[in-house]
């Protein structure tokens, strides 16, 4: 137990250390002698101390603002941050550095980056004049940066500084409108912390507009001049005393000229535009692959520089790989900063057998050192299994399928075949999945009988006929032991209450016995045993009981097996041996095509894919989906093919693909079950006594059932239905690897689009050997008839040949 607690504490400390951060920022990195600016130290994901111990900074005065404790703030990602504020000032002109600040968190130490700022003399300020009413107000506005001769592409900090008299209250510091030449820069936004300083013998307020910029060309470049709109509050005497009016003020900031240096020549191979200091890391989601499968490599570039505009790292050795355009993650507000991390996703597919991912390289120029550098990732070993998706060339030479235009994101192969399933659909006269309805039906009948017995039966008054028949039966039961009297009463009862013109043999024997004993002469009195008396009463009791409901029994015809015992390999064995064509032939011959089960059609699709035909595979996956059975594997494999080969299909939102994880039949069954539950719950109340526990359960079910019904109804409404695109009889699938769609039924007509195999289309018109089709993208055109297959075949399909159709040799000419 002690070891467990220690391990939990250690894990907690590690988690806190990984999440905790410590950052230092300045309201302004350019201050005049004696100017006071604000330094903020921000802690996140850690319990803040009451105060921080800061290192001494030579020539810089650091004083806490307020009471010295932290203020709580909400940081990006809805994290809680704690901010300590300090007042920074210095009278020593030159560059100063705030060293890194360290803090212990558990057994680890977190620290901030050092941050530098510049103190300049007030004599370097150039004041301008602004006329406000009858008064002339001096102010200073200018741009300031750390380097005046940056390299092209180098990110440098820049600030627009405004010094304005403190006796004029500024309500709003506006966004400046500035000019630029050969410069790219982010928007200048004012910091909320306003500094103060004494200039010209008066108090001035200091506003800072920090940003970053870079030179886009060599030579003379310029940022500015700029125009800044301020809103000042002015006290005036109005009708009701002093009033405050908003007064717009327009300030002009002088331009800043720089001399940009070009990057040195002889850049390393692969260098594009990365300028700064960077590190790189690469990772893959799965290192266990099959030969020919695509790989998704995630590249993380960290450091400081032009992260927002830099190009993706390059593969050091691209031989044997097909690369797709890398995509970059969208950066948030951190893209305005000089440092951070940007992530690239590189999709790639091997065109030959590979056992590792080669290193990625990022050549960049380091402006601090003035030289080029190259950082690389480590090679990533792969565990590659032999591919089962092998195509055969005419010479029976294995070929790796060509890489597609649209890579997949997660799945790397189709799901396997379904073993041991019935090859044909069941031929039972009663659908077994619907037999569950017998259970709520029996409960409903039982409750209905209970209601009838408790509520209706006591209210039913016997009719005179019923009273008379009951009296006759009572006389019959109370008859004396005299056989003749019993037989006379029995004969009278039969004659009076029997409605059958031809009595049964049992009734007729009673009548014959009565005639023999009562109406024919006999030499001895009749003798009747006790068992015979009971038998007569039992027979007459059946006569009195009239059948109200006729119950018929229906039998279930067991399905007959069409399979014969054979010594030949099964279709599953042929599939495992790689004899895909023979396996398909055996699956297709297992019964009439319209009786094949969804699992059989799904297995045929898998065999088609393994044979190298994504079009035939998509066709049979779709055929499996239209069989009255929700086939999750077929839908998942179809989705895999559409994303892997870029097939044109019906585009759906992600939530509809999530819905397909639930069989539609389950939604229907749940709706019917909710309906049965509601009926049964409503019948429970009149069928039970007050206070019964069944009523409590019924109330709970009546609360839950409507909610569940609404959820299932919404799910069925939004469930993907391909028949909304076109009736299944009008749908078709492109079965060759890539088909050219023409503007007219002729090869001399213009090309409309090239559709990958497996694309879904709607048949609009047939013309000889050409078919006019439409895709879900509203694109229409003509295609040779042999390049598509209808979803619902007009005749039993045969085993595909798996040879791509050649448009020049096998297609129609016109």
Secondary structure, 3 states (H helix, E strand, C coil): CHHHHHHHHHHHHHHHHHHCEEEEEECCCEEECCCEEEEEEEEECCCCCCCCCCCCCCCCEEEECCCCCCEEEEECCCEEEEEEEEEEECCCCEEEEECCCEEEECCEEEECCCEEEEEECHHHCCCEEEEECCEEEEEEEEEEECCCCCEECCCEEEEEEEEEECCCEEEEECCCEEEEECEEECCCEECCCCEEEEECCEEEEEEEEEEEEEECCCEEEEEEEEEEEEEEEEEEEECCEEEEEEEEEEEEEECEEEEEECCCCCCCCCCCCCEEEEEEEEEECCCEEECCCEEEEEEEEEEEECCCCCCCCEECCCCCEEECCCEECCCCHHHHCCEEEEEEEEEEEECCCCCEECCEEEEEEECCCCEEEEEECCCEECEEECCCCCEECCCCCEECCCCCCCCCCCCCCCCCCCCCCCCECCCCCCCHHHCCHHHHHHHHHHHHHHHHHHHHHHHCCCCHHHHHHHHHHHHHHCCCCCHHHHHHHHHHHHHHHCCCCCCCHHHHHHHHHHHHHHHCCCCCCCCCCHHHHHHHHHHHHHHHCCCCCCCCCCCCCCCCCCCCCCCCCCHHHHHHCCCHHHHHHHHHCCCCHHHECHHHHHHHHHHHHHCCCHHHHHHHHHHHHHCCCCCHHHHHHHHHHHHHHCCCCCCCCHHHHHHCCCCHHHHHHHHHHHHHHHHHHHHHHHHCCCCCHHHHHHHHHHHHHHHHHHHHHHHHHCCCCHHHCCCHHHEEEECCCEEEEECCCCCCCCEEEEEECCCEEEEEEEECCEEEEEECCCCEEEEEHHHEEECCCCCCCCCCCCCCCCCCCCCCCC
